[in-house]
C-alpha cells in the first residue's frame, strides 16, 4: 500500500484496499482516501458539536443571555425535530443526483454560517431580548441543514466505504473528535474558569463555525463516483414510498421501534443534570468537567464499539442498552441513599451514559446503512429519521413524569423503555458482513 495510505492501514488493519465487495469496483480504489477524509471531517464536526451542544453549552449561553426557561427547554426538541423531520422530503431529491456529497457540503456551509452569525449576535447584542430568540431560530436552520446532510452522509458512506469498515470509520470520527473535545474541556476548566463574558461565548460560536467550514471542504474532497439516479421521487411520492416500506418490511419496522426506545439513553442526560444540580454549586467549572468526562468515554469506547459494530451492530445495541440500565441503577442508588454525595460522585453517571450513547449511535447507524438496499438507502434513512422526529415530539412530554411523580419514577420509566428495546432487538435480522 502507498505510504500516504499508511494512516488508513493503521486504523483498519487492512493491507489491501482493493478488497471491498459491498461497493462498486470504481469506488474501491478510493477507499483509503475516502476513509481518511471522512475521519478527518468527522473529527472536526464532533468537536464542533461538543463546543456548541443544545443540552449543555447552548443552554448555558442562553442562561447567560437571561433567556426565558421555556426557550431553553425547547433547544433539544427543536434540534431533533429540525434535523429529523425534513429528511424524508429531501431524500427523493437527493436520489435524483448522481453525486450526493454536495448536499452535505452545502449543508455544512449553512451550519457554519449559523454558528458565525450566532457568535456575532452574542458579542454585539448580549443584553437584548431578541438575541436569544434569534439564536434559537438559527438553531432551527442549523438543524434542518443537519437533517439534509445526514441523508447525504449515510448515502455517500454506503457508496464509498465497504461493509466491515463503516463502523470503524464512524468510531474513529468519534474518537478523534472526542480527543479534541477533551482538550476543549480542559481549557474550560483550567483557563477560562469564571470568565462569563459575551466575548468568551461568542468565540465558542465562532470556533464551531470555523470547524464546520473546514469540515465542508474535507467532505467535498471525498472521491464519489456517479451513482444511479433511478427512483427519484417527489416529496409526496417519497413519503408514500416511505410508509409503504414500513408496511411491507417487518424488520425495518422493528428497527424503528428499537431505535425509538433507544432514545431513552440521550433523554436520560437532562435528568442526570437535574440530579447533579442538587449536588453542585460551581456550575461553570462543572460544565468543563462534563465535557471532559463525556469526551473520555467517547475516546475509550468508540474504537471498541466500531469494531464490534462491524461484526455485530445488534450486539453493540444491546450492550449499550445494558450499560445505560446500569447507569440508571446507579442514579437510583444516589437518589435513594441517605448519604451526602458531592458533584464528583455524579460524574460517573455522565461517563456511563456517554459510553452507552456512543455505542447506541454507532450501532444504529451501522445497522441502518448495512441493512438498507442500495437503491432505496436514502428513503430508508429518511423514513427512519422522520419517524424518530415524530417520536421526539412525544418525548417532550416525558418530563411531566418528574414533575408529577419525581426523579425516581422518571428513571424507572426509562429503564422500562431500555428493557423493551433489548427484547424487540432480538427480533431484528442479523447482518452478515463481507470484508
C-alpha positions in Angstrom: 0.0 0.0 0.0 1.2 3.5 -0.7 2.8 5.4 2.1 0.1 8.1 2.0 -2.4 5.4 3.0 -0.4 4.1 6.0 -2.8 6.0 8.3 -5.7 4.1 6.8 -3.9 0.8 7.1 -3.0 1.5 10.7 -6.6 2.3 11.6 -8.3 -0.5 9.8 -5.5 -3.2 9.8 -6.4 -3.6 6.1 -3.3 -4.1 4.0 -5.2 -4.4 0.7 -7.6 -1.6 0.0 -8.9 -3.4 -3.1 -10.8 -5.9 -1.0 -14.3 -4.4 -0.8 -17.2 -6.4 -2.0 -20.1 -4.2 -1.0 -19.4 -1.1 -3.1 -18.8 -0.7 -6.9 -15.3 -1.5 -8.2 -14.9 2.0 -9.5 -15.1 3.3 -5.9 -12.9 0.6 -4.4 -9.5 2.1 -5.2 -10.6 5.3 -3.5 -11.5 3.7 -0.1 -8.2 4.7 1.7 -8.6 8.3 0.7 -12.3 8.5 1.4 -11.9 6.7 4.8 -9.2 9.2 5.9 -11.1 12.3 4.7 -14.2 11.0 6.4 -12.4 10.5 9.7 -10.9 14.0 9.5 -14.2 15.5 8.6 -16.0 13.8 11.5 -13.3 14.8 14.0 -14.0 18.4 13.2 -17.8 18.1 13.3 -17.7 16.1 16.5 -15.6 18.8 18.2 -18.0 21.5 16.9 -20.9 19.6 18.3 -19.3 19.4 21.7 -18.4 23.1 21.7 -22.0 24.1 20.9 -24.4 21.4 22.2 -28.0 22.2 22.9 -28.2 20.1 26.1 -25.0 21.7 27.6 -23.2 24.7 26.3 -26.0 26.3 24.2 -28.4 26.0 27.2 -25.7 27.6 29.3 -25.3 30.5 26.9 -29.0 31.2 26.7 -29.0 31.3 30.5 -26.2 33.9 30.3 -28.4 35.9 27.9 -31.3 35.7 30.5 -33.5 33.8 28.1 -36.8 32.5 29.5 -36.8 29.0 30.8 -39.3 27.7 28.3 -37.0 28.8 25.4 -34.1 26.9 26.9 -36.3 23.8 27.3 -37.1 24.0 23.6 -33.5 23.6 22.5 -33.2 19.8 22.2 -36.7 19.3 20.7 -36.0 22.0 18.1 -32.6 20.5 17.3 -34.1 16.9 16.9 -37.3 17.8 15.1 -35.5 20.2 12.8 -32.9 17.7 11.8 -35.1 14.6 11.5 -38.5 15.5 10.1 -37.4 17.2 6.8 -35.2 14.2 5.7 -38.0 12.2 4.0 -38.9 15.3 2.0 -35.4 15.8 0.6 -34.3 12.1 0.2 -36.1 11.6 -3.1 -34.5 14.8 -4.5 -31.1 13.6 -3.4 -31.5 10.4 -5.2 -32.1 12.2 -8.5 -28.4 13.5 -8.3 -25.6 11.1 -9.3 -23.2 12.9 -7.0 -24.6 13.3 -3.5 -21.7 14.6 -1.4 -22.5 18.2 -2.4 -25.7 18.1 -0.3 -23.6 17.5 2.8 -21.0 20.1 1.8 -23.6 22.8 1.3 -25.4 21.8 4.5 -22.2 22.2 6.4 -21.6 25.7 5.0 -25.1 26.7 6.1 -24.3 25.3 9.6 -21.1 27.3 9.6 -22.9 30.4 8.8 -25.5 29.8 11.6 -22.7 29.4 14.1 -20.8 32.5 13.0 -23.9 34.7 12.9 -24.9 33.4 16.4 -21.4 34.4 17.7 -21.8 37.9 16.2 -25.2 38.3 17.9 -23.9 37.3 21.3 -21.0 39.6 21.0 -22.9 42.7 19.7 -26.2 42.3 21.5 -25.7 40.3 24.7 -28.3 42.3 26.6 -31.1 42.4 24.0 -34.1 40.2 24.4 -34.2 39.3 20.7 -30.7 37.8 20.7 -31.8 34.5 22.4 -34.8 34.1 20.1 -32.6 34.7 17.0 -30.1 32.1 18.2 -32.9 29.6 18.7 -34.2 30.4 15.2 -30.7 29.9 13.8 -30.5 26.6 15.6 -33.7 25.5 13.7 -32.0 26.5 10.4 -28.8 24.7 11.5 -30.8 21.6 12.4 -32.7 21.5 9.1 -29.3 21.7 7.3 -28.1 18.9 9.5 -31.0 16.7 8.5 -30.3 17.2 4.8 -26.7 16.5 5.4 -27.5 13.3 7.3 -29.3 11.7 4.4 -26.4 12.6 2.1 -23.8 11.4 4.6 -25.3 7.9 5.0 -25.8 7.5 1.3 -22.2 8.6 0.4 -20.9 6.3 3.2 -22.8 3.4 1.7 -21.3 4.2 -1.8 -17.7 4.9 -0.8 -17.0 2.8 2.4 -17.4 -1.0 2.2 -19.2 -3.1 4.8 -16.9 -4.2 7.6 -15.2 -0.8 7.7 -18.1 1.6 8.2 -18.4 1.0 12.0 -14.6 1.6 12.3 -14.9 4.8 10.3 -17.7 6.1 12.4 -15.9 5.2 15.6 -12.7 7.0 14.6 -14.7 10.1 13.8 -16.0 10.0 17.4 -12.6 9.0 18.9 -10.6 11.8 17.4 -13.4 14.3 17.9 -13.5 13.2 21.5 -9.8 13.8 21.9 -10.2 17.3 20.6 -13.3 17.9 22.8 -11.3 16.6 25.8 -8.7 19.3 25.2 -11.5 21.9 24.9 -13.0 20.8 28.2 -9.6 21.0 29.9 -9.3 24.6 28.6 -12.7 25.4 30.0 -11.8 24.1 33.4 -8.3 25.4 33.8 -8.1 28.5 31.6 -11.5 30.1 31.2 -12.9 29.4 34.6 -15.1 32.2 35.7 -14.8 34.3 32.6 -18.6 34.7 31.9 -18.3 37.3 29.2 -20.1 37.8 25.9 -16.7 37.6 24.1 -16.0 34.1 25.6 -19.3 32.7 24.4 -19.0 34.5 21.1 -15.7 32.8 20.5 -17.2 29.4 21.2 -19.7 30.0 18.3 -17.0 31.3 16.0 -14.8 28.4 16.6 -17.7 26.0 15.9 -18.4 27.9 12.7 -14.8 27.6 11.5 -14.8 23.9 12.3 -17.9 23.4 10.2 -16.4 25.3 7.3 -13.2 23.2 7.1 -15.3 20.0 7.6 -17.3 21.1 4.4 -14.0 21.3 2.5 -12.8 17.9 3.6 -16.1 16.2 2.7 -16.1 17.9 -0.7 -12.8 16.2 -1.4 -14.2 12.7 -1.0 -13.9 10.8 -4.3 -17.5 9.7 -5.1 -18.3 8.0 -8.3 -21.6 8.9 -10.0 -24.4 6.7 -8.8 -27.8 5.7 -10.1 -30.4 8.4 -10.4 -33.2 6.0 -10.9 -36.1 6.1 -8.4 -36.1 9.9 -7.8 -39.5 10.9 -6.4 -41.4 14.0 -5.5 -41.7 14.7 -1.7 -45.3 13.4 -1.7 -44.4 10.2 -3.5 -41.3 9.8 -1.3 -43.5 10.0 1.8 -45.9 7.4 0.3 -42.9 5.1 -0.6 -41.5 5.5 2.9 -44.8 4.4 4.6 -45.0 1.6 2.0 -41.6 0.3 3.1 -42.6 0.4 6.8 -45.8 -1.6 5.9 -44.1 -4.3 4.0 -40.6 -4.5 5.7 -41.2 -6.1 9.1 -37.6 -6.0 10.1 -37.3 -2.3 9.3 -40.5 -1.7 11.3 -39.0 -3.5 14.3 -35.8 -1.5 13.8 -37.7 1.8 14.0 -39.4 0.7 17.3 -36.0 -0.4 18.7 -34.4 2.9 17.7 -37.2 4.9 19.2 -36.8 3.1 22.5 -33.1 3.6 22.3 -33.7 7.3 22.6 -34.1 6.7 26.3 -30.2 6.9 26.5 -29.8 10.6 25.3 -33.0 11.6 27.0 -31.6 10.5 30.3 -28.9 13.2 30.4 -31.1 16.2 31.2 -32.4 14.3 34.2 -28.9 13.4 35.3 -28.2 17.1 35.1 -31.2 17.8 37.4 -29.7 15.2 39.9 -26.2 16.8 39.5 -27.5 20.3 40.2 -28.7 19.1 43.6 -25.1 18.3 44.5 -23.4 21.2 42.7 -22.7 24.9 43.0 -19.7 25.8 40.8 -21.6 25.4 37.5 -19.2 26.9 35.0 -16.4 24.7 36.2 -18.7 21.7 36.2 -19.6 22.4 32.6 -15.9 21.8 31.7 -15.9 18.6 33.8 -19.0 17.3 32.0 -17.4 17.9 28.6 -14.2 16.2 29.8 -15.9 13.1 31.2 -18.1 12.6 28.2 -15.1 13.0 25.9 -13.1 10.5 27.8 -15.9 8.0 27.5 -16.1 8.7 23.8 -12.4 8.2 23.2 -12.2 5.0 25.2 -15.3 3.3 23.8 -15.6 4.4 20.2 -12.8 2.2 18.7 -14.2 -0.8 20.6 -17.8 0.0 19.6 -16.7 0.5 16.0 -15.0 -2.8 15.6 -17.8 -4.6 17.4 -20.4 -2.9 15.2 -18.7 -4.2 12.1 -19.0 -7.7 13.5 -22.5 -7.3 15.1 -24.2 -4.0 15.3 -27.1 -5.7 17.2 -24.7 -6.9 19.9 -23.5 -3.3 20.4 -27.0 -2.0 20.6 -27.9 -4.5 23.3 -24.7 -3.8 25.2 -25.3 -0.1 25.1 -28.8 -0.5 26.5 -27.4 -2.7 29.3 -24.8 -0.2 30.2 -27.4 2.6 30.3 -29.5 0.4 32.6 -26.5 0.1 34.9 -26.3 3.9 34.9 -29.9 4.2 35.9 -29.4 1.7 38.8 -26.5 3.9 40.0 -28.6 7.1 39.7 -31.4 5.4 41.7 -28.9 4.4 44.4 -27.7 8.0 44.7 -31.3 9.3 44.7 -32.5 7.0 47.5 -29.3 6.9 49.6 -29.2 8.9 52.9 -25.5 9.6 52.2 -24.4 13.1 51.2 -22.8 13.0 47.7 -20.6 15.6 46.2 -20.7 16.6 42.5 -17.8 14.3 41.7 -19.9 11.3 42.7 -22.3 12.3 40.0 -19.7 12.3 37.2 -19.7 8.5 36.7 -23.3 8.8 35.6 -22.3 11.0 32.7 -19.4 8.7 31.9 -21.7 5.7 31.8 -24.3 7.4 29.8 -21.8 8.8 27.3 -20.4 5.3 27.0 -23.8 3.9 26.3 -24.7 6.7 23.9 -21.6 6.2 21.8 -22.5 2.6 21.4 -26.1 3.3 20.6 -25.3 5.8 17.9 -22.7 3.7 16.2 -24.8 0.5 16.3 -28.0 2.1 14.9 -26.1 4.0 12.2 -24.1 0.9 11.1 -27.1 -1.3 11.2 -29.3 1.1 9.1 -26.6 1.7 6.4 -25.8 -2.0 6.2 -29.4 -3.2 6.1 -30.8 -0.6 3.7 -31.0 -1.7 0.0 -28.5 0.4 -2.0 -31.1 1.9 -4.4 -33.5 2.8 -1.6 -31.0 3.7 1.1 -31.9 7.5 1.1 -35.6 6.6 1.6 -34.8 4.1 4.4 -32.6 6.6 6.2 -35.0 9.5 5.8 -38.0 7.4 6.8 -36.2 6.3 10.0 -35.3 9.9 10.8 -38.8 11.1 10.1 -40.4 8.5 12.4 -37.9 9.3 15.2 -38.6 13.0 14.6 -42.3 12.4 15.2 -41.4 10.3 18.3 -39.3 13.2 19.5 -42.5 15.3 19.7 -43.9 12.8 22.1 -40.7 12.7 24.2 -41.1 16.4 25.0 -43.8 15.3 27.4 -41.7 12.7 29.3 -40.5 15.4 31.7 -44.0 15.6 33.1 -43.2 12.3 34.9 -40.6 14.1 37.0 -43.0 17.0 37.8 -45.8 14.7 38.8 -44.0 11.8 40.5 -40.3 12.7 40.9 -37.0 11.6 39.5 -37.3 8.0 40.8 -40.3 7.2 38.6 -38.6 9.0 35.7 -35.6 6.7 35.9 -37.8 3.6 36.3 -39.7 4.7 33.2 -36.5 5.0 31.1 -35.3 1.6 32.5 -38.6 0.0 31.2 -38.0 1.5 27.7 -34.5 0.1 27.5 -35.6 -3.3 28.7 -38.2 -3.3 26.0 -35.6 -2.1 23.5 -33.4 -5.1 24.2 -36.4 -7.5 23.9 -37.5 -6.1 20.5 -34.0 -6.1 19.2 -34.0 -9.9 19.5 -36.4 -9.9 16.5 -34.1 -8.0 14.2 -32.2 -9.8 11.4 -28.5 -10.2 11.8 -26.4 -8.5 9.1 -23.6 -10.6 7.7 -20.5 -8.6 6.7 -18.1 -9.3 4.0 -14.6 -7.8 4.3 
